[in-house]
Amino acid sequence: MSNKMRKKRDLPEKVCPVCGRPFKWRKKWADDWEHVKYCSERCRRNKHRSHDA
């Protein structure tokens, strides 16, 4: 098994501020993971509706 291979449980995780759900790192976010805040485009569009409201 290659060193590049990671198990899903070992991937970094964040919590979406809109829906409150945890989401894991995705390859498409590899170059910008530190700036990713939302789990989906839908949550990004609804960013003014936090899950606390």
ModelCIF file with pLDDT and N, C-alpha, C, O atoms, coordinates in Angstrom:
data_MODEL
#
_entry.id   MODEL 
#
_entity.id                         1 
_entity.type                       polymer 
_entity.pdbx_number_of_molecules   1 
#
_entity_poly.entity_id                      1 
_entity_poly.type                           'polypeptide(L)' 
_entity_poly.nstd_linkage                   no 
_entity_poly.nstd_monomer                   no 
_entity_poly.pdbx_seq_one_letter_code       MSNKMRKKRDLPEKVCPVCGRPFKWRKKWADDWEHVKYCSERCRRNKHRSHDA 
_entity_poly.pdbx_seq_one_letter_code_can   MSNKMRKKRDLPEKVCPVCGRPFKWRKKWADDWEHVKYCSERCRRNKHRSHDA 
_entity_poly.pdbx_strand_id                 A 
#
loop_
_entity_poly_seq.entity_id 
_entity_poly_seq.num 
_entity_poly_seq.mon_id 
_entity_poly_seq.hetero 
1 1  MET n 
1 2  SER n 
1 3  ASN n 
1 4  LYS n 
1 5  MET n 
1 6  ARG n 
1 7  LYS n 
1 8  LYS n 
1 9  ARG n 
1 10 ASP n 
1 11 LEU n 
1 12 PRO n 
1 13 GLU n 
1 14 LYS n 
1 15 VAL n 
1 16 CYS n 
1 17 PRO n 
1 18 VAL n 
1 19 CYS n 
1 20 GLY n 
1 21 ARG n 
1 22 PRO n 
1 23 PHE n 
1 24 LYS n 
1 25 TRP n 
1 26 ARG n 
1 27 LYS n 
1 28 LYS n 
1 29 TRP n 
1 30 ALA n 
1 31 ASP n 
1 32 ASP n 
1 33 TRP n 
1 34 GLU n 
1 35 HIS n 
1 36 VAL n 
1 37 LYS n 
1 38 TYR n 
1 39 CYS n 
1 40 SER n 
1 41 GLU n 
1 42 ARG n 
1 43 CYS n 
1 44 ARG n 
1 45 ARG n 
1 46 ASN n 
1 47 LYS n 
1 48 HIS n 
1 49 ARG n 
1 50 SER n 
1 51 HIS n 
1 52 ASP n 
1 53 ALA n 
#
_struct_asym.id          A 
_struct_asym.entity_id   1 
#
loop_
_ma_qa_metric.id 
_ma_qa_metric.mode 
_ma_qa_metric.name 
_ma_qa_metric.software_group_id 
_ma_qa_metric.type 
1 global pLDDT . pLDDT 
2 local  pLDDT . pLDDT 
#
_ma_qa_metric_global.metric_id      1 
_ma_qa_metric_global.metric_value   85.72 
_ma_qa_metric_global.model_id       1 
_ma_qa_metric_global.ordinal_id     1 
#
loop_
_ma_qa_metric_local.label_asym_id 
_ma_qa_metric_local.label_comp_id 
_ma_qa_metric_local.label_seq_id 
_ma_qa_metric_local.metric_id 
_ma_qa_metric_local.metric_value 
_ma_qa_metric_local.model_id 
_ma_qa_metric_local.ordinal_id 
A MET 1  2 44.00 1 1  
A SER 2  2 51.00 1 2  
A ASN 3  2 54.00 1 3  
A LYS 4  2 66.00 1 4  
A MET 5  2 67.00 1 5  
A ARG 6  2 66.00 1 6  
A LYS 7  2 80.00 1 7  
A LYS 8  2 77.00 1 8  
A ARG 9  2 81.00 1 9  
A ASP 10 2 86.00 1 10 
A LEU 11 2 91.00 1 11 
A PRO 12 2 93.00 1 12 
A GLU 13 2 95.00 1 13 
A LYS 14 2 96.00 1 14 
A VAL 15 2 97.00 1 15 
A CYS 16 2 96.00 1 16 
A PRO 17 2 95.00 1 17 
A VAL 18 2 95.00 1 18 
A CYS 19 2 95.00 1 19 
A GLY 20 2 96.00 1 20 
A ARG 21 2 96.00 1 21 
A PRO 22 2 96.00 1 22 
A PHE 23 2 96.00 1 23 
A LYS 24 2 94.00 1 24 
A TRP 25 2 94.00 1 25 
A ARG 26 2 93.00 1 26 
A LYS 27 2 92.00 1 27 
A LYS 28 2 92.00 1 28 
A TRP 29 2 92.00 1 29 
A ALA 30 2 91.00 1 30 
A ASP 31 2 94.00 1 31 
A ASP 32 2 94.00 1 32 
A TRP 33 2 94.00 1 33 
A GLU 34 2 95.00 1 34 
A HIS 35 2 95.00 1 35 
A VAL 36 2 96.00 1 36 
A LYS 37 2 96.00 1 37 
A TYR 38 2 96.00 1 38 
A CYS 39 2 95.00 1 39 
A SER 40 2 95.00 1 40 
A GLU 41 2 95.00 1 41 
A ARG 42 2 95.00 1 42 
A CYS 43 2 95.00 1 43 
A ARG 44 2 94.00 1 44 
A ARG 45 2 94.00 1 45 
A ASN 46 2 92.00 1 46 
A LYS 47 2 86.00 1 47 
A HIS 48 2 83.00 1 48 
A ARG 49 2 71.00 1 49 
A SER 50 2 62.00 1 50 
A HIS 51 2 60.00 1 51 
A ASP 52 2 57.00 1 52 
A ALA 53 2 52.00 1 53 
#
loop_
_atom_site.group_PDB 
_atom_site.id 
_atom_site.type_symbol 
_atom_site.label_atom_id 
_atom_site.label_alt_id 
_atom_site.label_comp_id 
_atom_site.label_asym_id 
_atom_site.label_entity_id 
_atom_site.label_seq_id 
_atom_site.pdbx_PDB_ins_code 
_atom_site.Cartn_x 
_atom_site.Cartn_y 
_atom_site.Cartn_z 
_atom_site.occupancy 
_atom_site.B_iso_or_equiv 
_atom_site.pdbx_formal_charge 
_atom_site.auth_seq_id 
_atom_site.auth_comp_id 
_atom_site.auth_asym_id 
_atom_site.auth_atom_id 
_atom_site.pdbx_PDB_model_num 
ATOM 1   N N  . MET A 1 1  ? 0.839   -1.181 0.000  1.00 44.00 ? 1  MET A N  1 
ATOM 2   C CA . MET A 1 1  ? 0.000   0.000  0.000  1.00 44.00 ? 1  MET A CA 1 
ATOM 3   C C  . MET A 1 1  ? 0.885   1.246  0.000  1.00 44.00 ? 1  MET A C  1 
ATOM 4   O O  . MET A 1 1  ? 1.859   1.310  0.750  1.00 44.00 ? 1  MET A O  1 
ATOM 5   N N  . SER A 1 2  ? 0.570   2.201  -0.803 1.00 51.00 ? 2  SER A N  1 
ATOM 6   C CA . SER A 1 2  ? 1.356   3.422  -0.959 1.00 51.00 ? 2  SER A CA 1 
ATOM 7   C C  . SER A 1 2  ? 1.190   4.351  0.249  1.00 51.00 ? 2  SER A C  1 
ATOM 8   O O  . SER A 1 2  ? 0.165   4.315  0.930  1.00 51.00 ? 2  SER A O  1 
ATOM 9   N N  . ASN A 1 3  ? 2.203   5.179  0.506  1.00 54.00 ? 3  ASN A N  1 
ATOM 10  C CA . ASN A 1 3  ? 2.103   6.174  1.575  1.00 54.00 ? 3  ASN A CA 1 
ATOM 11  C C  . ASN A 1 3  ? 1.056   7.231  1.269  1.00 54.00 ? 3  ASN A C  1 
ATOM 12  O O  . ASN A 1 3  ? 0.502   7.842  2.182  1.00 54.00 ? 3  ASN A O  1 
ATOM 13  N N  . LYS A 1 4  ? 0.779   7.452  -0.030 1.00 66.00 ? 4  LYS A N  1 
ATOM 14  C CA . LYS A 1 4  ? -0.210  8.456  -0.415 1.00 66.00 ? 4  LYS A CA 1 
ATOM 15  C C  . LYS A 1 4  ? -1.632  8.010  -0.088 1.00 66.00 ? 4  LYS A C  1 
ATOM 16  O O  . LYS A 1 4  ? -2.522  8.843  0.083  1.00 66.00 ? 4  LYS A O  1 
ATOM 17  N N  . MET A 1 5  ? -1.843  6.722  -0.004 1.00 67.00 ? 5  MET A N  1 
ATOM 18  C CA . MET A 1 5  ? -3.185  6.209  0.294  1.00 67.00 ? 5  MET A CA 1 
ATOM 19  C C  . MET A 1 5  ? -3.532  6.497  1.753  1.00 67.00 ? 5  MET A C  1 
ATOM 20  O O  . MET A 1 5  ? -2.750  6.205  2.658  1.00 67.00 ? 5  MET A O  1 
ATOM 21  N N  . ARG A 1 6  ? -4.702  7.069  1.964  1.00 66.00 ? 6  ARG A N  1 
ATOM 22  C CA . ARG A 1 6  ? -5.185  7.349  3.310  1.00 66.00 ? 6  ARG A CA 1 
ATOM 23  C C  . ARG A 1 6  ? -6.528  6.677  3.496  1.00 66.00 ? 6  ARG A C  1 
ATOM 24  O O  . ARG A 1 6  ? -7.304  6.520  2.554  1.00 66.00 ? 6  ARG A O  1 
ATOM 25  N N  . LYS A 1 7  ? -6.778  6.295  4.696  1.00 80.00 ? 7  LYS A N  1 
ATOM 26  C CA . LYS A 1 7  ? -8.095  5.763  5.014  1.00 80.00 ? 7  LYS A CA 1 
ATOM 27  C C  . LYS A 1 7  ? -9.014  6.949  5.280  1.00 80.00 ? 7  LYS A C  1 
ATOM 28  O O  . LYS A 1 7  ? -8.569  7.989  5.766  1.00 80.00 ? 7  LYS A O  1 
ATOM 29  N N  . LYS A 1 8  ? -10.275 6.792  4.966  1.00 77.00 ? 8  LYS A N  1 
ATOM 30  C CA . LYS A 1 8  ? -11.223 7.895  5.099  1.00 77.00 ? 8  LYS A CA 1 
ATOM 31  C C  . LYS A 1 8  ? -11.271 8.422  6.540  1.00 77.00 ? 8  LYS A C  1 
ATOM 32  O O  . LYS A 1 8  ? -11.426 9.624  6.757  1.00 77.00 ? 8  LYS A O  1 
ATOM 33  N N  . ARG A 1 9  ? -11.141 7.546  7.494  1.00 81.00 ? 9  ARG A N  1 
ATOM 34  C CA . ARG A 1 9  ? -11.198 7.980  8.898  1.00 81.00 ? 9  ARG A CA 1 
ATOM 35  C C  . ARG A 1 9  ? -10.017 8.857  9.289  1.00 81.00 ? 9  ARG A C  1 
ATOM 36  O O  . ARG A 1 9  ? -10.087 9.577  10.286 1.00 81.00 ? 9  ARG A O  1 
ATOM 37  N N  . ASP A 1 10 ? -8.927  8.806  8.516  1.00 86.00 ? 10 ASP A N  1 
ATOM 38  C CA . ASP A 1 10 ? -7.733  9.589  8.822  1.00 86.00 ? 10 ASP A CA 1 
ATOM 39  C C  . ASP A 1 10 ? -7.713  10.957 8.141  1.00 86.00 ? 10 ASP A C  1 
ATOM 40  O O  . ASP A 1 10 ? -6.793  11.742 8.375  1.00 86.00 ? 10 ASP A O  1 
ATOM 41  N N  . LEU A 1 11 ? -8.705  11.258 7.305  1.00 91.00 ? 11 LEU A N  1 
ATOM 42  C CA . LEU A 1 11 ? -8.733  12.539 6.600  1.00 91.00 ? 11 LEU A CA 1 
ATOM 43  C C  . LEU A 1 11 ? -9.127  13.674 7.545  1.00 91.00 ? 11 LEU A C  1 
ATOM 44  O O  . LEU A 1 11 ? -9.895  13.461 8.483  1.00 91.00 ? 11 LEU A O  1 
ATOM 45  N N  . PRO A 1 12 ? -8.604  14.878 7.303  1.00 93.00 ? 12 PRO A N  1 
ATOM 46  C CA . PRO A 1 12 ? -8.994  16.027 8.131  1.00 93.00 ? 12 PRO A CA 1 
ATOM 47  C C  . PRO A 1 12 ? -10.491 16.302 7.993  1.00 93.00 ? 12 PRO A C  1 
ATOM 48  O O  . PRO A 1 12 ? -11.102 15.986 6.972  1.00 93.00 ? 12 PRO A O  1 
ATOM 49  N N  . GLU A 1 13 ? -11.062 16.888 9.024  1.00 95.00 ? 13 GLU A N  1 
ATOM 50  C CA . GLU A 1 13 ? -12.501 17.128 9.054  1.00 95.00 ? 13 GLU A CA 1 
ATOM 51  C C  . GLU A 1 13 ? -12.787 18.527 9.581  1.00 95.00 ? 13 GLU A C  1 
ATOM 52  O O  . GLU A 1 13 ? -12.055 19.044 10.425 1.00 95.00 ? 13 GLU A O  1 
ATOM 53  N N  . LYS A 1 14 ? -13.856 19.135 9.078  1.00 96.00 ? 14 LYS A N  1 
ATOM 54  C CA . LYS A 1 14 ? -14.331 20.436 9.555  1.00 96.00 ? 14 LYS A CA 1 
ATOM 55  C C  . LYS A 1 14 ? -15.836 20.335 9.759  1.00 96.00 ? 14 LYS A C  1 
ATOM 56  O O  . LYS A 1 14 ? -16.461 19.372 9.314  1.00 96.00 ? 14 LYS A O  1 
ATOM 57  N N  . VAL A 1 15 ? -16.422 21.332 10.434 1.00 97.00 ? 15 VAL A N  1 
ATOM 58  C CA . VAL A 1 15 ? -17.865 21.392 10.625 1.00 97.00 ? 15 VAL A CA 1 
ATOM 59  C C  . VAL A 1 15 ? -18.395 22.586 9.840  1.00 97.00 ? 15 VAL A C  1 
ATOM 60  O O  . VAL A 1 15 ? -17.884 23.698 9.970  1.00 97.00 ? 15 VAL A O  1 
ATOM 61  N N  . CYS A 1 16 ? -19.401 22.357 9.040  1.00 96.00 ? 16 CYS A N  1 
ATOM 62  C CA . CYS A 1 16 ? -20.002 23.409 8.227  1.00 96.00 ? 16 CYS A CA 1 
ATOM 63  C C  . CYS A 1 16 ? -20.760 24.372 9.133  1.00 96.00 ? 16 CYS A C  1 
ATOM 64  O O  . CYS A 1 16 ? -21.598 23.931 9.919  1.00 96.00 ? 16 CYS A O  1 
ATOM 65  N N  . PRO A 1 17 ? -20.489 25.690 9.045  1.00 95.00 ? 17 PRO A N  1 
ATOM 66  C CA . PRO A 1 17 ? -21.177 26.654 9.908  1.00 95.00 ? 17 PRO A CA 1 
ATOM 67  C C  . PRO A 1 17 ? -22.642 26.867 9.532  1.00 95.00 ? 17 PRO A C  1 
ATOM 68  O O  . PRO A 1 17 ? -23.389 27.440 10.325 1.00 95.00 ? 17 PRO A O  1 
ATOM 69  N N  . VAL A 1 18 ? -23.073 26.430 8.358  1.00 95.00 ? 18 VAL A N  1 
ATOM 70  C CA . VAL A 1 18 ? -24.453 26.623 7.921  1.00 95.00 ? 18 VAL A CA 1 
ATOM 71  C C  . VAL A 1 18 ? -25.344 25.468 8.380  1.00 95.00 ? 18 VAL A C  1 
ATOM 72  O O  . VAL A 1 18 ? -26.364 25.682 9.035  1.00 95.00 ? 18 VAL A O  1 
ATOM 73  N N  . CYS A 1 19 ? -24.949 24.240 8.028  1.00 95.00 ? 19 CYS A N  1 
ATOM 74  C CA . CYS A 1 19 ? -25.794 23.084 8.356  1.00 95.00 ? 19 CYS A CA 1 
ATOM 75  C C  . CYS A 1 19 ? -25.344 22.367 9.626  1.00 95.00 ? 19 CYS A C  1 
ATOM 76  O O  . CYS A 1 19 ? -26.094 21.562 10.179 1.00 95.00 ? 19 CYS A O  1 
ATOM 77  N N  . GLY A 1 20 ? -24.129 22.650 10.092 1.00 96.00 ? 20 GLY A N  1 
ATOM 78  C CA . GLY A 1 20 ? -23.638 22.039 11.321 1.00 96.00 ? 20 GLY A CA 1 
ATOM 79  C C  . GLY A 1 20 ? -23.129 20.620 11.164 1.00 96.00 ? 20 GLY A C  1 
ATOM 80  O O  . GLY A 1 20 ? -22.783 19.973 12.153 1.00 96.00 ? 20 GLY A O  1 
ATOM 81  N N  . ARG A 1 21 ? -23.078 20.125 9.932  1.00 96.00 ? 21 ARG A N  1 
ATOM 82  C CA . ARG A 1 21 ? -22.619 18.762 9.695  1.00 96.00 ? 21 ARG A CA 1 
ATOM 83  C C  . ARG A 1 21 ? -21.106 18.721 9.498  1.00 96.00 ? 21 ARG A C  1 
ATOM 84  O O  . ARG A 1 21 ? -20.527 19.644 8.925  1.00 96.00 ? 21 ARG A O  1 
ATOM 85  N N  . PRO A 1 22 ? -20.471 17.661 9.969  1.00 96.00 ? 22 PRO A N  1 
ATOM 86  C CA . PRO A 1 22 ? -19.033 17.505 9.698  1.00 96.00 ? 22 PRO A CA 1 
ATOM 87  C C  . PRO A 1 22 ? -18.820 17.095 8.249  1.00 96.00 ? 22 PRO A C  1 
ATOM 88  O O  . PRO A 1 22 ? -19.628 16.365 7.674  1.00 96.00 ? 22 PRO A O  1 
ATOM 89  N N  . PHE A 1 23 ? -17.730 17.570 7.667  1.00 96.00 ? 23 PHE A N  1 
ATOM 90  C CA . PHE A 1 23 ? -17.364 17.133 6.325  1.00 96.00 ? 23 PHE A CA 1 
ATOM 91  C C  . PHE A 1 23 ? -15.866 16.908 6.261  1.00 96.00 ? 23 PHE A C  1 
ATOM 92  O O  . PHE A 1 23 ? -15.096 17.570 6.958  1.00 96.00 ? 23 PHE A O  1 
ATOM 93  N N  . LYS A 1 24 ? -15.461 15.974 5.423  1.00 94.00 ? 24 LYS A N  1 
ATOM 94  C CA . LYS A 1 24 ? -14.060 15.570 5.320  1.00 94.00 ? 24 LYS A CA 1 
ATOM 95  C C  . LYS A 1 24 ? -13.391 16.218 4.116  1.00 94.00 ? 24 LYS A C  1 
ATOM 96  O O  . LYS A 1 24 ? -14.042 16.683 3.181  1.00 94.00 ? 24 LYS A O  1 
ATOM 97  N N  . TRP A 1 25 ? -12.060 16.228 4.180  1.00 94.00 ? 25 TRP A N  1 
ATOM 98  C CA . TRP A 1 25 ? -11.219 16.716 3.097  1.00 94.00 ? 25 TRP A CA 1 
ATOM 99  C C  . TRP A 1 25 ? -11.543 15.990 1.804  1.00 94.00 ? 25 TRP A C  1 
ATOM 100 O O  . TRP A 1 25 ? -11.796 14.785 1.804  1.00 94.00 ? 25 TRP A O  1 
ATOM 101 N N  . ARG A 1 26 ? -11.535 16.725 0.709  1.00 93.00 ? 26 ARG A N  1 
ATOM 102 C CA . ARG A 1 26 ? -11.737 16.128 -0.614 1.00 93.00 ? 26 ARG A CA 1 
ATOM 103 C C  . ARG A 1 26 ? -10.575 16.529 -1.508 1.00 93.00 ? 26 ARG A C  1 
ATOM 104 O O  . ARG A 1 26 ? -9.980  17.592 -1.329 1.00 93.00 ? 26 ARG A O  1 
ATOM 105 N N  . LYS A 1 27 ? -10.262 15.693 -2.449 1.00 92.00 ? 27 LYS A N  1 
ATOM 106 C CA . LYS A 1 27 ? -9.129  15.950 -3.334 1.00 92.00 ? 27 LYS A CA 1 
ATOM 107 C C  . LYS A 1 27 ? -9.265  17.284 -4.058 1.00 92.00 ? 27 LYS A C  1 
ATOM 108 O O  . LYS A 1 27 ? -8.264  17.967 -4.275 1.00 92.00 ? 27 LYS A O  1 
ATOM 109 N N  . LYS A 1 28 ? -10.487 17.669 -4.437 1.00 92.00 ? 28 LYS A N  1 
ATOM 110 C CA . LYS A 1 28 ? -10.686 18.928 -5.158 1.00 92.00 ? 28 LYS A CA 1 
ATOM 111 C C  . LYS A 1 28 ? -10.353 20.145 -4.288 1.00 92.00 ? 28 LYS A C  1 
ATOM 112 O O  . LYS A 1 28 ? -10.156 21.243 -4.809 1.00 92.00 ? 28 LYS A O  1 
ATOM 113 N N  . TRP A 1 29 ? -10.291 19.953 -2.964 1.00 92.00 ? 29 TRP A N  1 
ATOM 114 C CA . TRP A 1 29 ? -9.945  21.047 -2.050 1.00 92.00 ? 29 TRP A CA 1 
ATOM 115 C C  . TRP A 1 29 ? -8.485  21.003 -1.614 1.00 92.00 ? 29 TRP A C  1 
ATOM 116 O O  . TRP A 1 29 ? -8.086  21.774 -0.741 1.00 92.00 ? 29 TRP A O  1 
ATOM 117 N N  . ALA A 1 30 ? -7.689  20.130 -2.195 1.00 91.00 ? 30 ALA A N  1 
ATOM 118 C CA . ALA A 1 30 ? -6.318  19.908 -1.740 1.00 91.00 ? 30 ALA A CA 1 
ATOM 119 C C  . ALA A 1 30 ? -5.488  21.178 -1.689 1.00 91.00 ? 30 ALA A C  1 
ATOM 120 O O  . ALA A 1 30 ? -4.733  21.378 -0.738 1.00 91.00 ? 30 ALA A O  1 
ATOM 121 N N  . ASP A 1 31 ? -5.611  22.038 -2.686 1.00 94.00 ? 31 ASP A N  1 
ATOM 122 C CA . ASP A 1 31 ? -4.801  23.254 -2.745 1.00 94.00 ? 31 ASP A CA 1 
ATOM 123 C C  . ASP A 1 31 ? -5.326  24.377 -1.870 1.00 94.00 ? 31 ASP A C  1 
ATOM 124 O O  . ASP A 1 31 ? -4.611  25.351 -1.634 1.00 94.00 ? 31 ASP A O  1 
ATOM 125 N N  . ASP A 1 32 ? -6.566  24.269 -1.377 1.00 94.00 ? 32 ASP A N  1 
ATOM 126 C CA . ASP A 1 32 ? -7.183  25.384 -0.663 1.00 94.00 ? 32 ASP A CA 1 
ATOM 127 C C  . ASP A 1 32 ? -7.911  24.959 0.611  1.00 94.00 ? 32 ASP A C  1 
ATOM 128 O O  . ASP A 1 32 ? -8.801  25.675 1.071  1.00 94.00 ? 32 ASP A O  1 
ATOM 129 N N  . TRP A 1 33 ? -7.558  23.823 1.184  1.00 94.00 ? 33 TRP A N  1 
ATOM 130 C CA . TRP A 1 33 ? -8.274  23.270 2.339  1.00 94.00 ? 33 TRP A CA 1 
ATOM 131 C C  . TRP A 1 33 ? -8.377  24.252 3.502  1.00 94.00 ? 33 TRP A C  1 
ATOM 132 O O  . TRP A 1 33 ? -9.406  24.297 4.175  1.00 94.00 ? 33 TRP A O  1 
ATOM 133 N N  . GLU A 1 34 ? -7.332  25.036 3.750  1.00 95.00 ? 34 GLU A N  1 
ATOM 134 C CA . GLU A 1 34 ? -7.355  25.953 4.895  1.00 95.00 ? 34 GLU A CA 1 
ATOM 135 C C  . GLU A 1 34 ? -8.407  27.048 4.726  1.00 95.00 ? 34 GLU A C  1 
ATOM 136 O O  . GLU A 1 34 ? -8.822  27.652 5.715  1.00 95.00 ? 34 GLU A O  1 
ATOM 137 N N  . HIS A 1 35 ? -8.846  27.315 3.496  1.00 95.00 ? 35 HIS A N  1 
ATOM 138 C CA . HIS A 1 35 ? -9.861  28.344 3.254  1.00 95.00 ? 35 HIS A CA 1 
ATOM 139 C C  . HIS A 1 35 ? -11.268 27.780 3.060  1.00 95.00 ? 35 HIS A C  1 
ATOM 140 O O  . HIS A 1 35 ? -12.227 28.546 2.966  1.00 95.00 ? 35 HIS A O  1 
ATOM 141 N N  . VAL A 1 36 ? -11.404 26.475 2.999  1.00 96.00 ? 36 VAL A N  1 
ATOM 142 C CA . VAL A 1 36 ? -12.724 25.855 2.815  1.00 96.00 ? 36 VAL A CA 1 
ATOM 143 C C  . VAL A 1 36 ? -13.517 25.985 4.106  1.00 96.00 ? 36 VAL A C  1 
ATOM 144 O O  . VAL A 1 36 ? -13.045 25.600 5.176  1.00 96.00 ? 36 VAL A O  1 
ATOM 145 N N  . LYS A 1 37 ? -14.735 26.535 4.000  1.00 96.00 ? 37 LYS A N  1 
ATOM 146 C CA . LYS A 1 37 ? -15.579 26.726 5.180  1.00 96.00 ? 37 LYS A CA 1 
ATOM 147 C C  . LYS A 1 37 ? -16.882 25.937 5.103  1.00 96.00 ? 37 LYS A C  1 
ATOM 148 O O  . LYS A 1 37 ? -17.432 25.542 6.131  1.00 96.00 ? 37 LYS A O  1 
ATOM 149 N N  . TYR A 1 38 ? -17.373 25.709 3.892  1.00 96.00 ? 38 TYR A N  1 
ATOM 150 C CA . TYR A 1 38 ? -18.694 25.131 3.715  1.00 96.00 ? 38 TYR A CA 1 
ATOM 151 C C  . TYR A 1 38 ? -18.618 23.745 3.091  1.00 96.00 ? 38 TYR A C  1 
ATOM 152 O O  . TYR A 1 38 ? -17.717 23.470 2.299  1.00 96.00 ? 38 TYR A O  1 
ATOM 153 N N  . CYS A 1 39 ? -19.548 22.878 3.439  1.00 95.00 ? 39 CYS A N  1 
ATOM 154 C CA . CYS A 1 39 ? -19.532 21.500 2.954  1.00 95.00 ? 39 CYS A CA 1 
ATOM 155 C C  . CYS A 1 39 ? -20.010 21.378 1.517  1.00 95.00 ? 39 CYS A C  1 
ATOM 156 O O  . CYS A 1 39 ? -19.707 20.394 0.842  1.00 95.00 ? 39 CYS A O  1 
ATOM 157 N N  . SER A 1 40 ? -20.753 22.370 1.045  1.00 95.00 ? 40 SER A N  1 
ATOM 158 C CA . SER A 1 40 ? -21.324 22.274 -0.297 1.00 95.00 ? 40 SER A CA 1 
ATOM 159 C C  . SER A 1 40 ? -21.567 23.667 -0.868 1.00 95.00 ? 40 SER A C  1 
ATOM 160 O O  . SER A 1 40 ? -21.511 24.671 -0.158 1.00 95.00 ? 40 SER A O  1 
ATOM 161 N N  . GLU A 1 41 ? -21.832 23.696 -2.148 1.00 95.00 ? 41 GLU A N  1 
ATOM 162 C CA . GLU A 1 41 ? -22.184 24.954 -2.822 1.00 95.00 ? 41 GLU A CA 1 
ATOM 163 C C  . GLU A 1 41 ? -23.495 25.494 -2.254 1.00 95.00 ? 41 GLU A C  1 
ATOM 164 O O  . GLU A 1 41 ? -23.650 26.707 -2.110 1.00 95.00 ? 41 GLU A O  1 
ATOM 165 N N  . ARG A 1 42 ? -24.423 24.623 -1.935 1.00 95.00 ? 42 ARG A N  1 
ATOM 166 C CA . ARG A 1 42 ? -25.708 25.046 -1.370 1.00 95.00 ? 42 ARG A CA 1 
ATOM 167 C C  . ARG A 1 42 ? -25.509 25.770 -0.038 1.00 95.00 ? 42 ARG A C  1 
ATOM 168 O O  . ARG A 1 42 ? -26.123 26.810 0.199  1.00 95.00 ? 42 ARG A O  1 
ATOM 169 N N  . CYS A 1 43 ? -24.664 25.232 0.825  1.00 95.00 ? 43 CYS A N  1 
ATOM 170 C CA . CYS A 1 43 ? -24.385 25.887 2.103  1.00 95.00 ? 43 CYS A CA 1 
ATOM 171 C C  . CYS A 1 43 ? -23.636 27.202 1.891  1.00 95.00 ? 43 CYS A C  1 
ATOM 172 O O  . CYS A 1 43 ? -23.876 28.172 2.610  1.00 95.00 ? 43 CYS A O  1 
ATOM 173 N N  . ARG A 1 44 ? -22.739 27.243 0.918  1.00 94.00 ? 44 ARG A N  1 
ATOM 174 C CA . ARG A 1 44 ? -22.017 28.481 0.639  1.00 94.00 ? 44 ARG A CA 1 
ATOM 175 C C  . ARG A 1 44 ? -22.991 29.579 0.216  1.00 94.00 ? 44 ARG A C  1 
ATOM 176 O O  . ARG A 1 44 ? -22.844 30.729 0.630  1.00 94.00 ? 44 ARG A O  1 
ATOM 177 N N  . ARG A 1 45 ? -23.983 29.234 -0.605 1.00 94.00 ? 45 ARG A N  1 
ATOM 178 C CA . ARG A 1 45 ? -24.976 30.216 -1.041 1.00 94.00 ? 45 ARG A CA 1 
ATOM 179 C C  . ARG A 1 45 ? -25.864 30.675 0.112  1.00 94.00 ? 45 ARG A C  1 
ATOM 180 O O  . ARG A 1 45 ? -26.342 31.809 0.108  1.00 94.00 ? 45 ARG A O  1 
ATOM 181 N N  . ASN A 1 46 ? -26.088 29.814 1.093  1.00 92.00 ? 46 ASN A N  1 
ATOM 182 C CA . ASN A 1 46 ? -26.953 30.138 2.238  1.00 92.00 ? 46 ASN A CA 1 
ATOM 183 C C  . ASN A 1 46 ? -26.129 30.519 3.471  1.00 92.00 ? 46 ASN A C  1 
ATOM 184 O O  . ASN A 1 46 ? -26.578 30.307 4.597  1.00 92.00 ? 46 ASN A O  1 
ATOM 185 N N  . LYS A 1 47 ? -24.957 31.065 3.278  1.00 86.00 ? 47 LYS A N  1 
ATOM 186 C CA . LYS A 1 47 ? -24.036 31.315 4.389  1.00 86.00 ? 47 LYS A CA 1 
ATOM 187 C C  . LYS A 1 47 ? -24.567 32.278 5.438  1.00 86.00 ? 47 LYS A C  1 
ATOM 188 O O  . LYS A 1 47 ? -24.048 32.313 6.554  1.00 86.00 ? 47 LYS A O  1 
ATOM 189 N N  . HIS A 1 48 ? -25.574 33.050 5.115  1.00 83.00 ? 48 HIS A N  1 
ATOM 190 C CA . HIS A 1 48 ? -26.135 33.979 6.103  1.00 83.00 ? 48 HIS A CA 1 
ATOM 191 C C  . HIS A 1 48 ? -27.192 33.332 6.986  1.00 83.00 ? 48 HIS A C  1 
ATOM 192 O O  . HIS A 1 48 ? -27.754 33.981 7.868  1.00 83.00 ? 48 HIS A O  1 
ATOM 193 N N  . ARG A 1 49 ? -27.458 32.066 6.749  1.00 71.00 ? 49 ARG A N  1 
ATOM 194 C CA . ARG A 1 49 ? -28.413 31.306 7.561  1.00 71.00 ? 49 ARG A CA 1 
ATOM 195 C C  . ARG A 1 49 ? -27.664 30.243 8.349  1.00 71.00 ? 49 ARG A C  1 
ATOM 196 O O  . ARG A 1 49 ? -27.584 29.094 7.916  1.00 71.00 ? 49 ARG A O  1 
ATOM 197 N N  . SER A 1 50 ? -27.122 30.610 9.487  1.00 62.00 ? 50 SER A N  1 
ATOM 198 C CA . SER A 1 50 ? -26.379 29.619 10.270 1.00 62.00 ? 50 SER A CA 1 
ATOM 199 C C  . SER A 1 50 ? -27.350 28.628 10.909 1.00 62.00 ? 50 SER A C  1 
ATOM 200 O O  . SER A 1 50 ? -28.536 28.921 11.057 1.00 62.00 ? 50 SER A O  1 
ATOM 201 N N  . HIS A 1 51 ? -26.846 27.465 11.283 1.00 60.00 ? 51 HIS A N  1 
ATOM 202 C CA . HIS A 1 51 ? -27.703 26.429 11.860 1.00 60.00 ? 51 HIS A CA 1 
ATOM 203 C C  . HIS A 1 51 ? -28.151 26.765 13.274 1.00 60.00 ? 51 HIS A C  1 
ATOM 204 O O  . HIS A 1 51 ? -28.995 26.062 13.831 1.00 60.00 ? 51 HIS A O  1 
ATOM 205 N N  . ASP A 1 52 ? -27.599 27.839 13.878 1.00 57.00 ? 52 ASP A N  1 
ATOM 206 C CA . ASP A 1 52 ? -28.001 28.255 15.214 1.00 57.00 ? 52 ASP A CA 1 
ATOM 207 C C  . ASP A 1 52 ? -29.339 28.990 15.212 1.00 57.00 ? 52 ASP A C  1 
ATOM 208 O O  . ASP A 1 52 ? -30.012 29.055 16.240 1.00 57.00 ? 52 ASP A O  1 
ATOM 209 N N  . ALA A 1 53 ? -29.726 29.541 14.064 1.00 52.00 ? 53 ALA A N  1 
ATOM 210 C CA . ALA A 1 53 ? -30.930 30.350 13.998 1.00 52.00 ? 53 ALA A CA 1 
ATOM 211 C C  . ALA A 1 53 ? -32.194 29.528 14.012 1.00 52.00 ? 53 ALA A C  1 
ATOM 212 O O  . ALA A 1 53 ? -33.292 30.083 13.961 1.00 52.00 ? 53 ALA A O  1 
#
